[in-house]
Structures are given as C-alpha cells and as structure tokens.
Amino acid sequence: MTIRILVVGGGGREHAILASLQRNSDADLYAVMPRKNPGMSGHCRDILLEKETHIDEIAAFARKKAIDYAIIGPEAPLEAGVVDRLESEGIPCMGPTMAAARLETDKAFCREMMDAHGIAGCPRYRVFHAADDAVRFLESHEGDLAIKPIGLTGGKGVRIMGEHVDRKGAIEYIRTLRSGIVLEDRLIGEEFTLQAFTDGTHLVPMPLVQDHKRAYDGDEGPNTGGMGSYSMPDHGLPFVTDADRKTALGIMKSAVAAMEEAGTPYRGILYGQFMNTREGPMVIEFNARFGDPEAMNVLSLLEADLSTIIEKGIEGSLTQKDVRFEKNATVCKYLVPEGYPESPLTGSPVVAGEYDPALLYYANVEEKDGTLYTQSSRTMAFVGMGKTLREAEGIAERAASQVKGRVRHRRDIGTEALLRKRIDHMKELR
C-alpha cells in the first residue's frame, strides 16, 4: 500500500529529506514551502506554497491530500506547533511537539532541564530576563562568556567573547537583546555534531559530522547558518574518541529520558552540537530537527528506507537494525550569494554547470523562466561522496567551482589541511 508523506520546509535540508524518501521508497510525496524549490517541486505529487508557520493552512492541505505521515524540516514550524496541530487531525509526525521542541527553541529551558536532571555536559550558565542584569554579571565576571538569545535566531545569534566580540562588544550586543539572555562559560575545543533518530525511548545515532559556521576560508568572518560540513568513512571523526562519542550519545539519551519523565516525550530527530573539550564533550545546544547542512551529509549516505524509519519512529518500535548508512566519506559545500551573510546579493542569476557525480541540493534559490536567481540566504549545496575524505572533497569542490554567477563558497571545507588543524588543536588540549 502506497503511503503519503508530507515534508514541511523548502530548503537544502528538506531537499535532502525528499531525495532520500524518493530514493528508498514508493511513497507519494507532498511538500509545504514558502517558495518553490526547483529541486523538490518536480518530485512531489503536489506542493503548497505557504509559510511553514501557517499551521492552519498546512493542516488543511494535509487533510485534503489524506497525508499518512509528516516530517518537519525547520525549527520555526515546530515552535509554532505544527506537530501538535497535525497530530490533533490524526496525522502523526516525525518531529517533536511544541513543548518538546523547547529543547531547541528555548535555550533557558534546555539548560535548566539539563541542570535539574543532572545531565552531563552542561556548562556553567546564568539566565537573565533584563539586559542590565546580564551586563552587570558580565562586568563582574573575569572569564570569557558565550552570549545567547533565549529564542530562535537561525543559527546566527550567538556571540562568543574572544572569538566574535571583546568585552565592550559583548556588552553592546547584550543591550541589543534587551531581555531573554543566557550567559555561559566559553567552551574551548573542537565542535562536532551527533544526530539521532528517536521514537521517544530509543535513539539510533547517525554518522558524526563537523559543520563550519564561519563565512570565509580559515574560519574567518561572521557566523552563518553553515557553509558546509564533512563526515568520515568510518562515521567517526579523528579528534573524537570512541569514549567521547559514547558520552555524547549518553547525554542525548538522558535528555530524551528527561523529556519523557516530564510528560513531554520527544520524538523525531535530535541534533546534538557538542564541543569536545579537554574534559570531554559539552553541549553547545540541542536542535529539534536535522541540521542544515549536516542533513545532506547523513541522508546522502542513508541506505535504509527513510519512510520505514519514520513509521517505526512514530510507532515507538525503532531499532538499530532499521537504520543503515554507507561507509563513505562526505563533503558538503554551500554556494552563497556575494555579501552573505550581512548583505547578500539577491536576484542575481546563477548556473549550476556540470556537477556529476556530486549530489546537488537546492536551497534559497528562485527559478524564473528556466533561470535560477539568488535570494537572501544560502543558494545551493553540493555533496561529494567517496571512499576517502580527499576523494569526497575533490568531487564537491569540482562541482562547486563549476557554478557561474555572483556566488562564492568555502574552498577549505573537507580538505586534509583543515582536518589536520582540528586534530592538532585537540592534541594540544589533551
């Protein structure tokens, strides 16, 4: 029997979700997106062009199309309660409810939950609801701090003293936030991402990935939504030990157990962003969905049927046997408009060129009369896969370099030189 699956979202991450569903199952696919994604629309039975937070319209579309399951891509509709609404209509979702999604959407809730349940990996923190109070604390604190708005910021709201701002700049930034601020100890180490499917009880981990937030080569420039990422053929990272990985997964299991104990079970994809420090993994943040770009790494490797994973996740019967990934390396490189992220050039034509055997995922791009045009965020991403990181990086770089238009990408992502820098840094710390 053919099942009908709805994908909510229209970016690169959602293109990867749709491509994985299309590759591994006979499901009829539908999507809701604010702007037509040229890589998704042609592979759907039908699409609804609507803002992902307009949950009434999404629910009406899902009812009309007799959707069996939905999978939610971005964080904003989770915060808006799209899962609650769809499930009230009898449409189960691979994604957490509004209350459970607070693990991502409310940074104060996340830290206080970890603290209350004694979950490892929580840095020292303070929550403030007035900017003046946060400023007074910072002025009396000797060490560097991470400054985080409590709510969603699209991955661009965090400022870290000693990296992004000095003490004066930190105070100025806090005053722009006014209220809802979390101050945390600055973490020193190497970042890594561990994502997992969960049915609310069982967690099945995915390959480790390292994202690159900074806009320019050499980890320079402002933070972005993510310029690209890579994974290794053994699904680990050379600066993350087996013990580190086990610790990180244990932290995520504890978080899911705590949510269930609190009466807000967490089901869907749990994304753990960790800093691997001298003492071990510390939680930078949890996200309540696939990462973007990390989804493109792991879903490009997924051999198992994603629709079956969704079904098992909803039923509460998910096991490790249901999830299989190819033993290959991946490198994802995003093309972004000139000026991104501060003042991106919009409406500029872009041509993808020859990219085989890389995979192409469209993101924030518009198609008019057969021509693609940049928008205000990341444009498209190429994923190279290979037996080695070098092979995968070469495939992704060749594809990205073929693109014509006023766009750019980071050429150093996935290179052996940048990986060696990460390994050496971890050795210095330990």
N, C-alpha and C positions, 0 to 999 in steps of 0.2 A: 504494500500500500504506500503510495506516494504521500510524503508529509510536506506541509507548507511551513516554511521558516521565514520569519521576518528579521532582517538586520536593521537596527536603528543606528544611523550615522552615515556620513558620506565622505570620510577622509581616507588617508592611506591605510590606516589600521582596519577600517571597515572594508576597503577593497580587498585586503588580505584575508579577512574573515570570509567574505563572499567567495573569493577564489578558492579557499580551502574547502568550503561547503560544496562548491561546484565540482571540484576535482575528485572528491571522495564519496559523493552520494548522489542519489537520483531525486533529491528533494526539489520541490518547486520553491524558488527563491523570490522574496519580495524585499523592498527596502524603503526606508524613510530617510530623506536627506534634505538639507536646506537648499542645495544647489546640485544640479545634475552632475554626478561624477561620471566622466566618459568611460572609465574602466568598469563601472558597475552597472550602469543602466541597461546596457545591451544584454546582460546576462540574467536579468530579472524578468519574471512574468509580468510584474507591474511595479511601479515606484510611486511614492507620494513625495512631492516636493513641498516640504514643510519643515519648519524649525523643530529640532529634536526635543525641545522642551514644551512643545504644544501637545500635551498628553491627551487631551480630548480628541483632537484630530487623529492622532496616532491610534488611539483605541478604536475609533470609528472605522478607520482603514483596516485595522486588523480584524474586526468583526466582519466587515464586508468581504474580506478575502478568505475568511474561515481559517485564519492562521492557527497552526498547531503549537508552535513554539516561537519565542523571540529571543534574540541575543542582542545585548545592548553594548554598543561600542564606546561612546564618550561618557564622561563623568557628569556633564550638565543634566541630561535627562534622568540619570539616577538620582541626582539631588532633587529634581523636580517631581519625583515619584512615579516615573513611567512604569516601573515594575509593579508597584502597588496597584496602579490603575489597570494594567493589562491582566494581572492575576485576579483582580476583582471581576473581570469579564470572563474568567475561566481560561485565560491564555498563559500558561506557565512560562517563566523566563529564565534564561541563563544570565543572571545578574542579580545583585543584591537589592533588597527593598531600600526605601529612602532612609529608614532608621539604621539598617546595617551598613549602608554606603557612607555613613558618617566616619567610618574608618579613614576615608579619604577627604570627604567634604568638610570635616570639622577637625582641624588639627589639635585643638584643645581636647576634644572628646577622645581622640586617639591616644594622646599622651596620658590623659587621666585614666583611661581604661587600662592601658599597659601598667601604669603605676598601681592602680587598685588591685589588679590581679597578679602583681609580682612578675610580670612578663619580662624576660631578659631583653637586653639590647636597647633599653630606653635611656637616652641621655638625660642629664640634669636639665630641668626646664622650669619656666615660670609662665603663667598665663596672666595677661593684663587686658582689661576692658577699657582702659583710658591711656592715651598716648603719653600723657605727662607722667603717669606712674611707671610706664615702661622706660621712659627716658631717665627718670631718677634712679631706677635699678641699674641701667646700663652705666650711668655716670659713677656709680659706687662699686661697679664690678671690674676687676682687673683684667680678666681674660677676654679673649675674642668670643663673640656670640653669633649664632645664626638667628636672623630676624625673619619670622614667618607670619604672614597674614593668616588668620584662622580659616578663612574660606578658600574657595577655588580661585586660582589665578592663571590657569593654563600652563602651569609649569614654569612661570616666569616671575613669580612674586617673591621668591626667597632672596635675601641679601646676606652675604656672609662676610663678617669683618675679617680683614686680612686677605680676602680674595676679591670681593666686589667693591667694598667700601672701607674707609678708615673710620675712626670713632666719630668724627664730626659728620661724615656722610651717613653713618648709621643713625645718628640722632635725627638728622634731616629726613631720612627715609621713614623712620618711626612716626614722625609728626605728620607725614602724608597719609599714614594709615588711620590715624585718629583713634580707632578702637579695634578690639578683636585681634590681639597680637600675642604670639608665642615667642619667647626668647629661650634659646637652647645653647648649651655648650657647643662650640665649634668642634666638629669631628675631623680628625686628621687620618687619612688613609686612602684607600682606593675603592671607588664605588663599583657595585655590581648589582644586577637585577635578577631576582628569582621570582618567576611567575608560577602559579599553580592553579589547576582546575580543582574546584571543591564542590561537593554536594551538601555541604553544611556540617559534615562529620569527617569525611575522608579527604585528604589532599593528595593530588598527584602532581609532582613537580615537573617543570619543563626545563630545557637547557638553560644554563646561565648565559646572560648577555651583559655586555657593557655598553651603555649609551654615552653619547658625547653631547653635552648641553651647550658648550661654548660655541659662539658663532663662527670662529675662524681657526685655521690651522694652528697647531701648537697650543690648543686650549686657551686661545686668546679671545677677547671680546665679551660682549654681554651674554647672559643666558638666553636660550631659545627653548622651543618645545622639544628640541632634539634634532641634531644634524645628521645622525646616523649611529650605527651600532654594529657589533660583531659578536659571533659566537664561535666556539672551537669544535673540532670534530668529535672530541670525547665528551661534549656537553658540559665541560667544566671551564674554569679559567685558570691560567698558570699561577696567578697570585692569590687564588682561593683554595685552601686545602680542603680535603675531604671532611675534616673536622669542622672547618668554617661553614661548609655547605650544610652539614648536618645540623649545626647550631642555628643557621638561618631558617632552615625548614622547620625546626622545632619551635622557633619563635612564631612563625606563621601558624603552625598548628595550635599553639597556645592562644593566639589571637582569635582564631575561629572557635575554639572551645569556649573562650570567654564570652564571645558574642552569643553563642547558643545558651550559655548559662544565664545571660542577661535577658533572655527571651526574645532576642533579635537574631535568629540564625542567619549565617552568612553563606550564600550560595552563589556560585558564578566563578569568576576569575579573580584571584587575589594576587596582587602585584606587590612584592616587597622590594623596596630600594634600600640597599644596605651600604654602609661604609665599613670596609674591612680595616679595622684599626689594629694597633699593637695588641690590644686585649681581645680582639675578635670582632665579629660582626655586630654593628649597632644599627638600629633602624633610623634611616633618614625619614622615610614616610611609607605608608601603605597607599596603594591605589586600588580602586574598586572595579578595575577592568584591565584589559590588555594595555600594555604600554604602547606608545607610538613614538619611536619606530620599532620597539622590541617585538611587537606582534608580527612584524614582517619577517623577522629572523626565524622565530619559532614556528609560525604557521607555514612558512615555506618548507620547513623540514618535516612537518606532520605527515606521517604515513597513515595513521588511523583515521577513521571516518569521524569528522567533527560533529556531524549530526548525531551519531551514536553517543559521542561524549556528552553532547547537550542533553540527550534523552536520559542517559544514565545519571547525569548530574541532577536533573530535575527529579528523577525517581528516588534518588538517595542511594544508588547502588554502584557508584563509580569505583573502579579498582585500577590498579597499575596496569593490568592486562588490557584495559580499554584504550590505553594511550601509548603510541609508538612514534619515535622520531628517527629520521635518517641520521646516520653517523657521518655527517659532513660539517664543514665549517661554513659560516655565512658571513657576508659583509653587506650592510645596508648603507647606502649613501643618498641623502636627500638633496635635491636641487631646490634652491630657494631664490626668490626674486632679489635683484640688486637692492641694497638698502635694508634687507631683512636683518634683525627684527625691528629696528627703530622706525624706519621709514621705507617700507617695501614698495617697490615699483609695481603698480597694478596695471592691468590692461595691456601688457606687453606680449607680443606673440612669441611662442616657444615651439620648437620642433624637436621631437624625441630622437630622430635618427635611428641608426641600426644598433640594436642592443642585445640580440640573441647571442649567447644563451642566458643572459641575465633575465630576471623577472622584473616587470615594470608594474608599480602600483601608483595610481593617480591619487592626488590629494586635493589641495586647494587650487583647482585649475578649472577654467571655464572653456567650453567648446562652442564656437560660433562658426557656422558655415564651413566646418571641417578644419578650422584653425584653433589651436589651443592658446589661451591667454592666461597670464599670471594673475593671481589675486593677492590678498594681503598676507597670506601665510605660506607655508611650505607647498611647493608645486607638485613634485613627483619624486618617487624614490625607486632606485634600482637595487636589487638584491642579487649578489653573486653567490653561488654555491660551489664548493669544491672539496676535494679530499684534504686539502691543506688551507690554512688561512691565506697564504700567499696566492694560491690559485683563486680562491673566492674573491680576494681583494682586487686581483687583476681583472676579473670579469666585471665586477661592479664599477671599477674605475674606467675601464674602456667604454662601458655603456654611458656613464655619466659624462665623460669627456666628449661624446658624440652629440650631446644636446646643443642646439643652436638657439640663441636668444639671450636676453639680458638676465641671466640667472647664473648662480655660482654654486659650488659645493666644496666641502672639505675633502681635500685630496689625501689627508693623512690617516683617515679612519680605516682601521684594519691593517695598517702597514706594520711590518715587523719592527720598525724603529719606534713607533709609538707604543707597541706592546712591550718592547724591551724597557722603555721608560717606566711603564707601570710595574713591571716585575722588579726593576731595580729600586723603585720607591718603596715597594713592600718589603724588600730585603733590608733597606735602611731602617725601617720601622721595627723590624723583628730581628 
